[in-house]
Amino acid sequence: MPWDCGIDGCGETFDDVEPAIVHQATEHERRECKVCGTIVPDGYLSIRHVFTEHSRAEYVRAYSASSEDVREREDLLEEIESVADMERIATELSR
C-alpha cells in the first residue's frame, strides 16, 4: 500500500509508511503544539504527540477541531501503528 505525504499538498509517495514518516519529520517544518507549546515534527508525529500527551478535549479546544477531525486522526494513528516499525523510524531519525 503506498503512503502519501499529506502535508501542505506535498503529495510525495512512499512504498512503506516508515520512509513517509521520516520524510515528514525531516523535510517539513516543525510545528508548535497549540496545547503545550512543544515543537514537534509535522504530520504523523505531530498527531501522535497531541493524542498521546493530551486529552481529546484539549485537542478540540486548542485546534478548534470537530468530532470528525478527532475520528479521522485517531483512525490514521490506528492505521499507521498497525503497520509501522517504530524502532526503524527512531533509528532513521537518530542518524
Secondary structure, DSSP 8 states (H G I E B T S, - for coil): --EE--GGG---EESSHHHHHHHHHHHS--EE-TTT--EE-STHHHHHHHHHHS-HHHHHHHHT--HHHHHHHHHHHHHHHHH--HHHHHHHHT-
